Amino acid sequence: MRRTISVSLLVILALAGCGGGSSFSSAKQAATAVGCDGVEESEVFGSDDAVRCDLGGDSVRIAHFDSGSEMDSYRQIADAAEDSGLTEGEILYGENIAIECNESCDDVREAIDVE
């Protein structure tokens, strides 16, 4: 019985550690990790900081969130806009970042862990 509880606890702890991918201290740090050029400050609803940059000829916007609830709010709004066809491109999420790509986010996927 004791062994079953220990194994179950390890599984729970391992799953609890699974986030939504890469975590960064700022949008600028994420832009550097992705390999962006021409990084400029930007604004994104609910984010603590955001940047716009160029990646492989695509315009990319990266938002950083200190609060999980603010990121959840952003994600709900972004998902609704995407489902309604109001946006173009793609949005990827890390643990505390959202990355909006006008075209494909393939270069971002190759550089960092995002979903």
Secondary structure, 3 states (H helix, E strand, C coil): CHHHHHHHHHHHHHHHCCCCCCCCCCHHHHHHHHCCEEEEEECCCCCCEEEEEEECCEEEEEEECCCHHHHHHHHHHHHHHHHCCCCCCEEEECCCEEEEECCCCHHHHHHCCCC
